[in-house]
């Protein structure tokens, strides 16, 4: 008779000093739970595959600072990204190429041209005709 029902994967917050979200002592750690009618146990997630990539040093430093601020290691962040790609069967964000009109709008606003300044939301809706 099979006693193991399922494996659940997720994240839990660990009390590790100085590594947590916004300076707290909490850190998100990946885990797996094996359910059993009598007892359950937390399993270590086996990691045997390796990912290697070349990335700009400044981008790497900046994103690793963000990960640390969120209480994530680089490995945890990459795993989270992979899990989201798997769950969505695609990238977890839209990847688009701006149209010519959008690029021209970006250039104009960067040059502070054709800006519409509004006093508040009501003024903005009035100017938009909404």
Backbone atoms as SQL, in Angstrom:
CREATE TABLE atoms (id INTEGER PRIMARY KEY, chain TEXT, resi INTEGER, resn TEXT, atom TEXT, x REAL, y REAL, z REAL);
INSERT INTO atoms VALUES
  (1, 'A', 1, 'UNK', 'N', 0.839, -1.184, 0.000),
  (2, 'A', 1, 'UNK', 'CA', 0.000, 0.000, 0.000),
  (3, 'A', 1, 'UNK', 'C', 0.884, 1.248, 0.000),
  (4, 'A', 2, 'UNK', 'N', 0.556, 2.199, -0.868),
  (5, 'A', 2, 'UNK', 'CA', 1.326, 3.434, -0.949),
  (6, 'A', 2, 'UNK', 'C', 0.879, 4.384, 0.155),
  (7, 'A', 3, 'UNK', 'N', 1.853, 4.906, 0.911),
  (8, 'A', 3, 'UNK', 'CA', 1.510, 5.821, 1.992),
  (9, 'A', 3, 'UNK', 'C', 1.807, 7.269, 1.627),
  (10, 'A', 4, 'UNK', 'N', 2.697, 7.493, 0.676),
  (11, 'A', 4, 'UNK', 'CA', 3.009, 8.863, 0.265),
  (12, 'A', 4, 'UNK', 'C', 1.920, 9.353, -0.674),
  (13, 'A', 5, 'UNK', 'N', 1.299, 10.461, -0.338),
  (14, 'A', 5, 'UNK', 'CA', 0.201, 10.955, -1.150),
  (15, 'A', 5, 'UNK', 'C', 0.693, 11.891, -2.243),
  (16, 'A', 6, 'UNK', 'N', 1.532, 12.831, -1.907),
  (17, 'A', 6, 'UNK', 'CA', 1.942, 13.832, -2.883),
  (18, 'A', 6, 'UNK', 'C', 3.151, 14.587, -2.360),
  (19, 'A', 7, 'UNK', 'N', 3.765, 15.330, -3.234),
  (20, 'A', 7, 'UNK', 'CA', 4.854, 16.228, -2.867),
  (21, 'A', 7, 'UNK', 'C', 4.368, 17.650, -3.159),
  (22, 'A', 8, 'UNK', 'N', 4.441, 18.524, -2.180),
  (23, 'A', 8, 'UNK', 'CA', 4.081, 19.929, -2.375),
  (24, 'A', 8, 'UNK', 'C', 5.353, 20.748, -2.330),
  (25, 'A', 9, 'UNK', 'N', 5.467, 21.705, -3.215),
  (26, 'A', 9, 'UNK', 'CA', 6.641, 22.558, -3.255),
  (27, 'A', 9, 'UNK', 'C', 6.216, 23.975, -2.896),
  (28, 'A', 10, 'UNK', 'N', 7.110, 24.739, -2.305),
  (29, 'A', 10, 'UNK', 'CA', 6.773, 26.114, -1.966),
  (30, 'A', 10, 'UNK', 'C', 7.936, 26.827, -1.332),
  (31, 'A', 11, 'UNK', 'N', 7.638, 27.867, -0.576),
  (32, 'A', 11, 'UNK', 'CA', 8.638, 28.687, 0.094),
  (33, 'A', 11, 'UNK', 'C', 8.195, 28.889, 1.529),
  (34, 'A', 12, 'UNK', 'N', 9.124, 28.945, 2.442),
  (35, 'A', 12, 'UNK', 'CA', 8.799, 29.317, 3.808),
  (36, 'A', 12, 'UNK', 'C', 9.801, 30.356, 4.271),
  (37, 'A', 13, 'UNK', 'N', 9.450, 31.062, 5.312),
  (38, 'A', 13, 'UNK', 'CA', 10.336, 32.104, 5.822),
  (39, 'A', 13, 'UNK', 'C', 11.182, 31.545, 6.951),
  (40, 'A', 14, 'UNK', 'N', 12.477, 31.647, 6.799),
  (41, 'A', 14, 'UNK', 'CA', 13.426, 31.173, 7.797),
  (42, 'A', 14, 'UNK', 'C', 13.886, 32.357, 8.645),
  (43, 'A', 15, 'UNK', 'N', 14.156, 32.105, 9.897),
  (44, 'A', 15, 'UNK', 'CA', 14.653, 33.168, 10.793),
  (45, 'A', 15, 'UNK', 'C', 16.185, 33.179, 10.737),
  (46, 'A', 16, 'UNK', 'N', 16.750, 33.743, 9.689),
  (47, 'A', 16, 'UNK', 'CA', 18.206, 33.845, 9.568),
  (48, 'A', 16, 'UNK', 'C', 18.592, 35.310, 9.691),
  (49, 'A', 17, 'UNK', 'N', 19.366, 35.662, 10.695),
  (50, 'A', 17, 'UNK', 'CA', 19.686, 37.066, 10.964),
  (51, 'A', 17, 'UNK', 'C', 20.298, 37.797, 9.781),
  (52, 'A', 18, 'UNK', 'N', 19.750, 38.989, 9.526),
  (53, 'A', 18, 'UNK', 'CA', 20.340, 39.911, 8.571),
  (54, 'A', 18, 'UNK', 'C', 20.126, 39.617, 7.111),
  (55, 'A', 19, 'UNK', 'N', 19.361, 38.592, 6.751),
  (56, 'A', 19, 'UNK', 'CA', 19.212, 38.246, 5.347),
  (57, 'A', 19, 'UNK', 'C', 17.811, 38.492, 4.823),
  (58, 'A', 20, 'UNK', 'N', 16.953, 39.072, 5.624),
  (59, 'A', 20, 'UNK', 'CA', 15.541, 39.071, 5.286),
  (60, 'A', 20, 'UNK', 'C', 15.047, 40.244, 4.477),
  (61, 'A', 21, 'UNK', 'N', 13.759, 40.219, 4.268),
  (62, 'A', 21, 'UNK', 'CA', 13.065, 41.216, 3.496),
  (63, 'A', 21, 'UNK', 'C', 13.084, 42.543, 4.238),
  (64, 'A', 22, 'UNK', 'N', 13.528, 43.588, 3.553),
  (65, 'A', 22, 'UNK', 'CA', 13.572, 44.941, 4.090),
  (66, 'A', 22, 'UNK', 'C', 14.228, 45.000, 5.462),
  (67, 'A', 23, 'UNK', 'N', 15.339, 44.293, 5.625),
  (68, 'A', 23, 'UNK', 'CA', 16.116, 44.370, 6.848),
  (69, 'A', 23, 'UNK', 'C', 15.617, 43.475, 7.972),
  (70, 'A', 24, 'UNK', 'N', 14.563, 42.695, 7.724),
  (71, 'A', 24, 'UNK', 'CA', 14.076, 41.800, 8.777),
  (72, 'A', 24, 'UNK', 'C', 14.997, 40.594, 8.870),
  (73, 'A', 25, 'UNK', 'N', 14.721, 39.707, 9.796),
  (74, 'A', 25, 'UNK', 'CA', 15.534, 38.506, 9.946),
  (75, 'A', 25, 'UNK', 'C', 14.906, 37.318, 9.235),
  (76, 'A', 26, 'UNK', 'N', 14.004, 37.559, 8.304),
  (77, 'A', 26, 'UNK', 'CA', 13.352, 36.461, 7.595),
  (78, 'A', 26, 'UNK', 'C', 13.933, 36.304, 6.202),
  (79, 'A', 27, 'UNK', 'N', 14.024, 35.069, 5.759),
  (80, 'A', 27, 'UNK', 'CA', 14.523, 34.767, 4.432),
  (81, 'A', 27, 'UNK', 'C', 13.639, 33.685, 3.833),
  (82, 'A', 28, 'UNK', 'N', 13.292, 33.820, 2.554),
  (83, 'A', 28, 'UNK', 'CA', 12.476, 32.811, 1.896),
  (84, 'A', 28, 'UNK', 'C', 13.363, 31.641, 1.473),
  (85, 'A', 29, 'UNK', 'N', 12.954, 30.423, 1.841),
  (86, 'A', 29, 'UNK', 'CA', 13.720, 29.214, 1.566),
  (87, 'A', 29, 'UNK', 'C', 12.821, 28.229, 0.811),
  (88, 'A', 30, 'UNK', 'N', 13.316, 27.594, -0.285),
  (89, 'A', 30, 'UNK', 'CA', 12.493, 26.611, -0.980),
  (90, 'A', 30, 'UNK', 'C', 12.335, 25.352, -0.123),
  (91, 'A', 31, 'UNK', 'N', 11.190, 24.696, -0.245),
  (92, 'A', 31, 'UNK', 'CA', 10.973, 23.473, 0.512),
  (93, 'A', 31, 'UNK', 'C', 10.056, 22.528, -0.240),
  (94, 'A', 32, 'UNK', 'N', 10.043, 21.300, 0.197),
  (95, 'A', 32, 'UNK', 'CA', 9.089, 20.316, -0.291),
  (96, 'A', 32, 'UNK', 'C', 8.529, 19.577, 0.903),
  (97, 'A', 33, 'UNK', 'N', 7.250, 19.223, 0.847),
  (98, 'A', 33, 'UNK', 'CA', 6.650, 18.447, 1.934),
  (99, 'A', 33, 'UNK', 'C', 6.110, 17.152, 1.355),
  (100, 'A', 34, 'UNK', 'N', 6.482, 16.045, 1.958),
  (101, 'A', 34, 'UNK', 'CA', 5.966, 14.749, 1.551),
  (102, 'A', 34, 'UNK', 'C', 4.824, 14.403, 2.504),
  (103, 'A', 35, 'UNK', 'N', 3.608, 14.294, 1.966),
  (104, 'A', 35, 'UNK', 'CA', 2.448, 14.010, 2.797),
  (105, 'A', 35, 'UNK', 'C', 2.298, 12.507, 2.989),
  (106, 'A', 36, 'UNK', 'N', 1.981, 12.121, 4.185),
  (107, 'A', 36, 'UNK', 'CA', 1.829, 10.727, 4.570),
  (108, 'A', 36, 'UNK', 'C', 0.644, 10.680, 5.526),
  (109, 'A', 37, 'UNK', 'N', -0.203, 9.661, 5.457),
  (110, 'A', 37, 'UNK', 'CA', -1.361, 9.617, 6.352),
  (111, 'A', 37, 'UNK', 'C', -0.995, 9.699, 7.829),
  (112, 'A', 38, 'UNK', 'N', 0.194, 9.240, 8.201),
  (113, 'A', 38, 'UNK', 'CA', 0.574, 9.214, 9.602),
  (114, 'A', 38, 'UNK', 'C', 1.397, 10.432, 9.988),
  (115, 'A', 39, 'UNK', 'N', 2.320, 10.832, 9.131),
  (116, 'A', 39, 'UNK', 'CA', 3.203, 11.948, 9.440),
  (117, 'A', 39, 'UNK', 'C', 3.624, 12.638, 8.149),
  (118, 'A', 40, 'UNK', 'N', 4.204, 13.784, 8.266),
  (119, 'A', 40, 'UNK', 'CA', 4.765, 14.439, 7.101),
  (120, 'A', 40, 'UNK', 'C', 6.182, 14.869, 7.434),
  (121, 'A', 41, 'UNK', 'N', 6.974, 15.057, 6.409),
  (122, 'A', 41, 'UNK', 'CA', 8.344, 15.510, 6.622),
  (123, 'A', 41, 'UNK', 'C', 8.722, 16.528, 5.557),
  (124, 'A', 42, 'UNK', 'N', 9.582, 17.441, 5.927),
  (125, 'A', 42, 'UNK', 'CA', 10.084, 18.436, 4.996),
  (126, 'A', 42, 'UNK', 'C', 11.292, 17.845, 4.299),
  (127, 'A', 43, 'UNK', 'N', 11.267, 17.891, 2.982),
  (128, 'A', 43, 'UNK', 'CA', 12.356, 17.328, 2.192),
  (129, 'A', 43, 'UNK', 'C', 13.264, 18.433, 1.684),
  (130, 'A', 44, 'UNK', 'N', 14.526, 18.159, 1.594),
  (131, 'A', 44, 'UNK', 'CA', 15.446, 19.096, 0.955),
  (132, 'A', 44, 'UNK', 'C', 15.253, 18.954, -0.542),
  (133, 'A', 45, 'UNK', 'N', 15.220, 20.074, -1.248),
  (134, 'A', 45, 'UNK', 'CA', 15.072, 20.018, -2.696),
  (135, 'A', 45, 'UNK', 'C', 16.434, 19.688, -3.299),
  (136, 'A', 46, 'UNK', 'N', 16.497, 18.596, -4.042),
  (137, 'A', 46, 'UNK', 'CA', 17.782, 18.228, -4.630),
  (138, 'A', 46, 'UNK', 'C', 18.085, 19.149, -5.802),
  (139, 'A', 47, 'UNK', 'N', 19.316, 19.575, -5.876),
  (140, 'A', 47, 'UNK', 'CA', 19.745, 20.468, -6.946),
  (141, 'A', 47, 'UNK', 'C', 20.977, 19.864, -7.593),
  (142, 'A', 48, 'UNK', 'N', 20.801, 19.377, -8.811),
  (143, 'A', 48, 'UNK', 'CA', 21.937, 18.766, -9.470),
  (144, 'A', 48, 'UNK', 'C', 22.252, 19.425, -10.811),
  (145, 'A', 49, 'UNK', 'N', 21.361, 20.237, -11.347),
  (146, 'A', 49, 'UNK', 'CA', 21.620, 20.913, -12.616),
  (147, 'A', 49, 'UNK', 'C', 22.261, 22.272, -12.346),
  (148, 'A', 50, 'UNK', 'N', 23.089, 22.706, -13.278),
  (149, 'A', 50, 'UNK', 'CA', 23.790, 23.966, -13.102),
  (150, 'A', 50, 'UNK', 'C', 23.439, 24.905, -14.254),
  (151, 'A', 51, 'UNK', 'N', 23.263, 26.187, -13.955),
  (152, 'A', 51, 'UNK', 'CA', 23.000, 27.205, -14.956),
  (153, 'A', 51, 'UNK', 'C', 24.175, 28.162, -14.952),
  (154, 'A', 52, 'UNK', 'N', 24.721, 28.431, -16.133),
  (155, 'A', 52, 'UNK', 'CA', 25.830, 29.386, -16.243),
  (156, 'A', 52, 'UNK', 'C', 25.448, 30.426, -17.279),
  (157, 'A', 53, 'UNK', 'N', 25.740, 31.676, -16.989),
  (158, 'A', 53, 'UNK', 'CA', 25.428, 32.755, -17.924),
  (159, 'A', 53, 'UNK', 'C', 26.416, 33.891, -17.737),
  (160, 'A', 54, 'UNK', 'N', 26.682, 34.597, -18.810),
  (161, 'A', 54, 'UNK', 'CA', 27.505, 35.800, -18.733),
  (162, 'A', 54, 'UNK', 'C', 26.555, 36.988, -18.674),
  (163, 'A', 55, 'UNK', 'N', 26.862, 37.928, -17.798),
  (164, 'A', 55, 'UNK', 'CA', 25.988, 39.078, -17.593),
  (165, 'A', 55, 'UNK', 'C', 26.852, 40.293, -17.271),
  (166, 'A', 56, 'UNK', 'N', 26.343, 41.472, -17.589),
  (167, 'A', 56, 'UNK', 'CA', 27.089, 42.697, -17.307),
  (168, 'A', 56, 'UNK', 'C', 27.312, 42.824, -15.803),
  (169, 'A', 57, 'UNK', 'N', 28.548, 43.134, -15.376),
  (170, 'A', 57, 'UNK', 'CA', 28.855, 43.206, -13.942),
  (171, 'A', 57, 'UNK', 'C', 27.979, 44.185, -13.164),
  (172, 'A', 58, 'UNK', 'N', 27.679, 45.341, -13.757),
  (173, 'A', 58, 'UNK', 'CA', 26.853, 46.326, -13.053),
  (174, 'A', 58, 'UNK', 'C', 25.426, 45.815, -12.849),
  (175, 'A', 59, 'UNK', 'N', 24.867, 45.160, -13.874),
  (176, 'A', 59, 'UNK', 'CA', 23.528, 44.572, -13.761),
  (177, 'A', 59, 'UNK', 'C', 23.514, 43.468, -12.712),
  (178, 'A', 60, 'UNK', 'N', 24.551, 42.631, -12.711),
  (179, 'A', 60, 'UNK', 'CA', 24.655, 41.555, -11.734),
  (180, 'A', 60, 'UNK', 'C', 24.686, 42.100, -10.310),
  (181, 'A', 61, 'UNK', 'N', 25.513, 43.105, -10.081),
  (182, 'A', 61, 'UNK', 'CA', 25.637, 43.696, -8.745),
  (183, 'A', 61, 'UNK', 'C', 24.313, 44.306, -8.290),
  (184, 'A', 62, 'UNK', 'N', 23.691, 45.076, -9.173),
  (185, 'A', 62, 'UNK', 'CA', 22.434, 45.749, -8.819),
  (186, 'A', 62, 'UNK', 'C', 21.336, 44.733, -8.497),
  (187, 'A', 63, 'UNK', 'N', 21.186, 43.711, -9.333),
  (188, 'A', 63, 'UNK', 'CA', 20.119, 42.728, -9.084),
  (189, 'A', 63, 'UNK', 'C', 20.414, 41.879, -7.852),
  (190, 'A', 64, 'UNK', 'N', 21.669, 41.552, -7.607),
  (191, 'A', 64, 'UNK', 'CA', 22.000, 40.788, -6.398),
  (192, 'A', 64, 'UNK', 'C', 21.721, 41.598, -5.138),
  (193, 'A', 65, 'UNK', 'N', 21.917, 42.918, -5.201),
  (194, 'A', 65, 'UNK', 'CA', 21.557, 43.780, -4.068),
  (195, 'A', 65, 'UNK', 'C', 20.046, 43.727, -3.820),
  (196, 'A', 66, 'UNK', 'N', 19.267, 43.744, -4.905),
  (197, 'A', 66, 'UNK', 'CA', 17.809, 43.655, -4.782),
  (198, 'A', 66, 'UNK', 'C', 17.413, 42.301, -4.198),
  (199, 'A', 67, 'UNK', 'N', 18.024, 41.220, -4.705),
  (200, 'A', 67, 'UNK', 'CA', 17.716, 39.881, -4.175),
  (201, 'A', 67, 'UNK', 'C', 18.005, 39.816, -2.676),
  (202, 'A', 68, 'UNK', 'N', 19.155, 40.363, -2.267),
  (203, 'A', 68, 'UNK', 'CA', 19.511, 40.348, -0.842),
  (204, 'A', 68, 'UNK', 'C', 18.492, 41.138, -0.029),
  (205, 'A', 69, 'UNK', 'N', 18.067, 42.268, -0.564),
  (206, 'A', 69, 'UNK', 'CA', 17.058, 43.094, 0.114),
  (207, 'A', 69, 'UNK', 'C', 15.741, 42.324, 0.265),
  (208, 'A', 70, 'UNK', 'N', 15.440, 41.457, -0.701),
  (209, 'A', 70, 'UNK', 'CA', 14.222, 40.642, -0.653),
  (210, 'A', 70, 'UNK', 'C', 14.413, 39.360, 0.152),
  (211, 'A', 71, 'UNK', 'N', 15.643, 39.086, 0.582),
  (212, 'A', 71, 'UNK', 'CA', 15.902, 37.871, 1.348),
  (213, 'A', 71, 'UNK', 'C', 16.076, 36.647, 0.466),
  (214, 'A', 72, 'UNK', 'N', 16.456, 36.851, -0.794),
  (215, 'A', 72, 'UNK', 'CA', 16.639, 35.755, -1.742),
  (216, 'A', 72, 'UNK', 'C', 18.096, 35.621, -2.133),
  (217, 'A', 73, 'UNK', 'N', 18.547, 34.398, -2.277),
  (218, 'A', 73, 'UNK', 'CA', 19.862, 34.167, -2.871),
  (219, 'A', 73, 'UNK', 'C', 19.676, 34.193, -4.391),
  (220, 'A', 74, 'UNK', 'N', 20.776, 34.266, -5.129),
  (221, 'A', 74, 'UNK', 'CA', 20.701, 34.241, -6.590),
  (222, 'A', 74, 'UNK', 'C', 20.073, 32.927, -7.041),
  (223, 'A', 75, 'UNK', 'N', 20.459, 31.831, -6.425),
  (224, 'A', 75, 'UNK', 'CA', 19.902, 30.522, -6.769),
  (225, 'A', 75, 'UNK', 'C', 18.394, 30.501, -6.546),
  (226, 'A', 76, 'UNK', 'N', 17.942, 31.043, -5.429),
  (227, 'A', 76, 'UNK', 'CA', 16.505, 31.076, -5.152),
  (228, 'A', 76, 'UNK', 'C', 15.764, 31.945, -6.164),
  (229, 'A', 77, 'UNK', 'N', 16.356, 33.080, -6.544),
  (230, 'A', 77, 'UNK', 'CA', 15.723, 33.968, -7.517),
  (231, 'A', 77, 'UNK', 'C', 15.628, 33.293, -8.887),
  (232, 'A', 78, 'UNK', 'N', 16.691, 32.615, -9.299),
  (233, 'A', 78, 'UNK', 'CA', 16.674, 31.911, -10.581),
  (234, 'A', 78, 'UNK', 'C', 15.650, 30.778, -10.539),
  (235, 'A', 79, 'UNK', 'N', 15.603, 30.045, -9.427),
  (236, 'A', 79, 'UNK', 'CA', 14.619, 28.965, -9.276),
  (237, 'A', 79, 'UNK', 'C', 13.205, 29.524, -9.344),
  (238, 'A', 80, 'UNK', 'N', 12.975, 30.639, -8.679),
  (239, 'A', 80, 'UNK', 'CA', 11.662, 31.283, -8.706),
  (240, 'A', 80, 'UNK', 'C', 11.293, 31.667, -10.140),
  (241, 'A', 81, 'UNK', 'N', 12.244, 32.250, -10.878),
  (242, 'A', 81, 'UNK', 'CA', 12.010, 32.614, -12.275),
  (243, 'A', 81, 'UNK', 'C', 11.665, 31.376, -13.103),
  (244, 'A', 82, 'UNK', 'N', 12.452, 30.299, -12.965),
  (245, 'A', 82, 'UNK', 'CA', 12.201, 29.069, -13.707),
  (246, 'A', 82, 'UNK', 'C', 10.827, 28.490, -13.369),
  (247, 'A', 83, 'UNK', 'N', 10.452, 28.507, -12.079),
  (248, 'A', 83, 'UNK', 'CA', 9.147, 27.983, -11.660),
  (249, 'A', 83, 'UNK', 'C', 8.014, 28.791, -12.286),
  (250, 'A', 84, 'UNK', 'N', 8.180, 30.116, -12.372),
  (251, 'A', 84, 'UNK', 'CA', 7.153, 30.953, -12.986),
  (252, 'A', 84, 'UNK', 'C', 7.055, 30.694, -14.487),
  (253, 'A', 85, 'UNK', 'N', 8.184, 30.510, -15.156),
  (254, 'A', 85, 'UNK', 'CA', 8.178, 30.179, -16.584),
  (255, 'A', 85, 'UNK', 'C', 7.453, 28.853, -16.787),
  (256, 'A', 86, 'UNK', 'N', 7.756, 27.884, -15.938),
  (257, 'A', 86, 'UNK', 'CA', 7.111, 26.576, -16.022),
  (258, 'A', 86, 'UNK', 'C', 5.603, 26.686, -15.778),
  (259, 'A', 87, 'UNK', 'N', 5.203, 27.431, -14.734),
  (260, 'A', 87, 'UNK', 'CA', 3.790, 27.552, -14.387),
  (261, 'A', 87, 'UNK', 'C', 2.986, 28.262, -15.479),
  (262, 'A', 88, 'UNK', 'N', 3.608, 29.255, -16.118),
  (263, 'A', 88, 'UNK', 'CA', 2.903, 30.042, -17.133),
  (264, 'A', 88, 'UNK', 'C', 3.123, 29.511, -18.545),
  (265, 'A', 89, 'UNK', 'N', 4.031, 28.558, -18.661),
  (266, 'A', 89, 'UNK', 'CA', 4.412, 28.026, -19.973),
  (267, 'A', 89, 'UNK', 'C', 4.902, 29.157, -20.881),
  (268, 'A', 90, 'UNK', 'N', 5.645, 30.089, -20.293),
  (269, 'A', 90, 'UNK', 'CA', 6.183, 31.238, -21.007),
  (270, 'A', 90, 'UNK', 'C', 6.817, 32.183, -20.007),
  (271, 'A', 91, 'UNK', 'N', 7.295, 33.304, -20.486),
  (272, 'A', 91, 'UNK', 'CA', 7.917, 34.285, -19.596),
  (273, 'A', 91, 'UNK', 'C', 6.877, 34.890, -18.654),
  (274, 'A', 92, 'UNK', 'N', 7.258, 35.173, -17.409),
  (275, 'A', 92, 'UNK', 'CA', 6.294, 35.726, -16.445),
  (276, 'A', 92, 'UNK', 'C', 6.090, 37.234, -16.584),
  (277, 'A', 93, 'UNK', 'N', 6.424, 37.785, -17.729),
  (278, 'A', 93, 'UNK', 'CA', 6.225, 39.202, -18.019),
  (279, 'A', 93, 'UNK', 'C', 6.147, 39.347, -19.530),
  (280, 'A', 94, 'UNK', 'N', 5.568, 40.451, -19.986),
  (281, 'A', 94, 'UNK', 'CA', 5.444, 40.698, -21.417),
  (282, 'A', 94, 'UNK', 'C', 6.770, 41.177, -21.990),
  (283, 'A', 95, 'UNK', 'N', 7.137, 40.634, -23.128),
  (284, 'A', 95, 'UNK', 'CA', 8.317, 41.089, -23.855),
  (285, 'A', 95, 'UNK', 'C', 7.801, 41.655, -25.173),
  (286, 'A', 96, 'UNK', 'N', 7.957, 42.960, -25.342),
  (287, 'A', 96, 'UNK', 'CA', 7.428, 43.608, -26.530),
  (288, 'A', 96, 'UNK', 'C', 8.481, 44.524, -27.143),
  (289, 'A', 97, 'UNK', 'N', 8.354, 44.750, -28.420),
  (290, 'A', 97, 'UNK', 'CA', 9.208, 45.700, -29.128),
  (291, 'A', 97, 'UNK', 'C', 8.368, 46.949, -29.335),
  (292, 'A', 98, 'UNK', 'N', 8.821, 48.098, -28.823),
  (293, 'A', 98, 'UNK', 'CA', 8.025, 49.324, -28.958),
  (294, 'A', 98, 'UNK', 'C', 7.800, 49.690, -30.427),
  (295, 'A', 99, 'UNK', 'N', 6.610, 50.213, -30.718),
  (296, 'A', 99, 'UNK', 'CA', 6.301, 50.678, -32.070),
  (297, 'A', 99, 'UNK', 'C', 7.048, 51.976, -32.331),
  (298, 'A', 100, 'UNK', 'N', 7.072, 52.385, -33.583),
  (299, 'A', 100, 'UNK', 'CA', 7.725, 53.643, -33.959),
  (300, 'A', 100, 'UNK', 'C', 7.078, 54.813, -33.221),
  (301, 'A', 101, 'UNK', 'N', 5.749, 54.809, -33.116),
  (302, 'A', 101, 'UNK', 'CA', 5.042, 55.880, -32.410),
  (303, 'A', 101, 'UNK', 'C', 5.443, 55.916, -30.934),
  (304, 'A', 102, 'UNK', 'N', 5.553, 54.749, -30.311),
  (305, 'A', 102, 'UNK', 'CA', 5.956, 54.686, -28.901),
  (306, 'A', 102, 'UNK', 'C', 7.375, 55.208, -28.725),
  (307, 'A', 103, 'UNK', 'N', 8.292, 54.808, -29.603),
  (308, 'A', 103, 'UNK', 'CA', 9.677, 55.290, -29.523),
  (309, 'A', 103, 'UNK', 'C', 9.752, 56.807, -29.673),
  (310, 'A', 104, 'UNK', 'N', 8.959, 57.362, -30.598),
  (311, 'A', 104, 'UNK', 'CA', 8.945, 58.820, -30.782),
  (312, 'A', 104, 'UNK', 'C', 8.389, 59.511, -29.539),
  (313, 'A', 105, 'UNK', 'N', 7.379, 58.909, -28.916),
  (314, 'A', 105, 'UNK', 'CA', 6.808, 59.470, -27.686),
  (315, 'A', 105, 'UNK', 'C', 7.840, 59.449, -26.569),
  (316, 'A', 106, 'UNK', 'N', 8.585, 58.341, -26.441),
  (317, 'A', 106, 'UNK', 'CA', 9.652, 58.257, -25.437),
  (318, 'A', 106, 'UNK', 'C', 10.688, 59.358, -25.659),
  (319, 'A', 107, 'UNK', 'N', 11.105, 59.532, -26.907),
  (320, 'A', 107, 'UNK', 'CA', 12.101, 60.555, -27.226),
  (321, 'A', 107, 'UNK', 'C', 11.586, 61.952, -26.892),
  (322, 'A', 108, 'UNK', 'N', 10.323, 62.223, -27.221),
  (323, 'A', 108, 'UNK', 'CA', 9.736, 63.541, -26.961),
  (324, 'A', 108, 'UNK', 'C', 9.632, 63.805, -25.457),
  (325, 'A', 109, 'UNK', 'N', 9.179, 62.827, -24.702),
  (326, 'A', 109, 'UNK', 'CA', 9.048, 63.051, -23.256),
  (327, 'A', 109, 'UNK', 'C', 10.416, 63.152, -22.586),
  (328, 'A', 110, 'UNK', 'N', 11.400, 62.394, -23.074),
  (329, 'A', 110, 'UNK', 'CA', 12.757, 62.515, -22.533),
  (330, 'A', 110, 'UNK', 'C', 13.320, 63.919, -22.769),
  (331, 'A', 111, 'UNK', 'N', 12.926, 64.502, -23.910),
  (332, 'A', 111, 'UNK', 'CA', 13.367, 65.864, -24.236),
  (333, 'A', 111, 'UNK', 'C', 12.422, 66.905, -23.640),
  (334, 'A', 112, 'UNK', 'N', 11.449, 66.457, -22.849),
  (335, 'A', 112, 'UNK', 'CA', 10.444, 67.311, -22.204),
  (336, 'A', 112, 'UNK', 'C', 9.644, 68.122, -23.217),
  (337, 'A', 113, 'UNK', 'N', 9.310, 67.499, -24.356),
  (338, 'A', 113, 'UNK', 'CA', 8.483, 68.111, -25.387),
  (339, 'A', 113, 'UNK', 'C', 7.107, 67.447, -25.359),
  (340, 'A', 114, 'UNK', 'N', 6.100, 68.206, -25.759),
  (341, 'A', 114, 'UNK', 'CA', 4.724, 67.697, -25.877),
  (342, 'A', 114, 'UNK', 'C', 4.189, 67.103, -24.574),
  (343, 'A', 115, 'UNK', 'N', 4.617, 67.652, -23.447),
  (344, 'A', 115, 'UNK', 'CA', 4.118, 67.176, -22.162),
  (345, 'A', 115, 'UNK', 'C', 2.815, 67.881, -21.814),
  (346, 'A', 116, 'UNK', 'N', 1.907, 67.158, -21.204),
  (347, 'A', 116, 'UNK', 'CA', 0.662, 67.741, -20.711),
  (348, 'A', 116, 'UNK', 'C', 0.729, 67.674, -19.191),
  (349, 'A', 117, 'UNK', 'N', 0.758, 68.832, -18.560),
  (350, 'A', 117, 'UNK', 'CA', 0.866, 68.900, -17.108),
  (351, 'A', 117, 'UNK', 'C', -0.535, 69.058, -16.524),
  (352, 'A', 118, 'UNK', 'N', -0.843, 68.256, -15.537),
  (353, 'A', 118, 'UNK', 'CA', -2.159, 68.297, -14.891),
  (354, 'A', 118, 'UNK', 'C', -1.988, 68.617, -13.417),
  (355, 'A', 119, 'UNK', 'N', -2.952, 69.389, -12.886),
  (356, 'A', 119, 'UNK', 'CA', -2.916, 69.755, -11.462),
  (357, 'A', 119, 'UNK', 'C', -3.243, 68.565, -10.573),
  (358, 'A', 120, 'UNK', 'N', -4.194, 67.743, -11.027),
  (359, 'A', 120, 'UNK', 'CA', -4.636, 66.595, -10.244),
  (360, 'A', 120, 'UNK', 'C', -5.348, 65.620, -11.181),
  (361, 'A', 121, 'UNK', 'N', -5.895, 64.551, -10.633),
  (362, 'A', 121, 'UNK', 'CA', -6.548, 63.527, -11.449),
  (363, 'A', 121, 'UNK', 'C', -7.761, 64.093, -12.188),
  (364, 'A', 122, 'UNK', 'N', -8.528, 64.937, -11.516),
  (365, 'A', 122, 'UNK', 'CA', -9.716, 65.524, -12.154),
  (366, 'A', 122, 'UNK', 'C', -9.312, 66.355, -13.371),
  (367, 'A', 123, 'UNK', 'N', -8.257, 67.147, -13.235),
  (368, 'A', 123, 'UNK', 'CA', -7.745, 67.960, -14.349),
  (369, 'A', 123, 'UNK', 'C', -7.285, 67.054, -15.495),
  (370, 'A', 124, 'UNK', 'N', -6.640, 65.943, -15.151),
  (371, 'A', 124, 'UNK', 'CA', -6.175, 65.003, -16.175),
  (372, 'A', 124, 'UNK', 'C', -7.357, 64.410, -16.939),
  (373, 'A', 125, 'UNK', 'N', -8.402, 63.979, -16.201),
  (374, 'A', 125, 'UNK', 'CA', -9.567, 63.396, -16.860),
  (375, 'A', 125, 'UNK', 'C', -10.276, 64.428, -17.751),
  (376, 'A', 126, 'UNK', 'N', -10.305, 65.665, -17.306),
  (377, 'A', 126, 'UNK', 'CA', -10.916, 66.749, -18.097),
  (378, 'A', 126, 'UNK', 'C', -10.145, 66.921, -19.403),
  (379, 'A', 127, 'UNK', 'N', -8.817, 66.975, -19.301),
  (380, 'A', 127, 'UNK', 'CA', -7.977, 67.159, -20.486),
  (381, 'A', 127, 'UNK', 'C', -8.057, 65.960, -21.432),
  (382, 'A', 128, 'UNK', 'N', -8.307, 64.778, -20.874),
  (383, 'A', 128, 'UNK', 'CA', -8.453, 63.572, -21.692),
  (384, 'A', 128, 'UNK', 'C', -9.866, 63.458, -22.272),
  (385, 'A', 129, 'UNK', 'N', -10.791, 64.259, -21.761),
  (386, 'A', 129, 'UNK', 'CA', -12.165, 64.192, -22.233),
  (387, 'A', 129, 'UNK', 'C', -12.938, 63.017, -21.667),
  (388, 'A', 130, 'UNK', 'N', -12.523, 62.605, -20.496),
  (389, 'A', 130, 'UNK', 'CA', -13.178, 61.444, -19.853),
  (390, 'A', 130, 'UNK', 'C', -14.119, 61.915, -18.760);
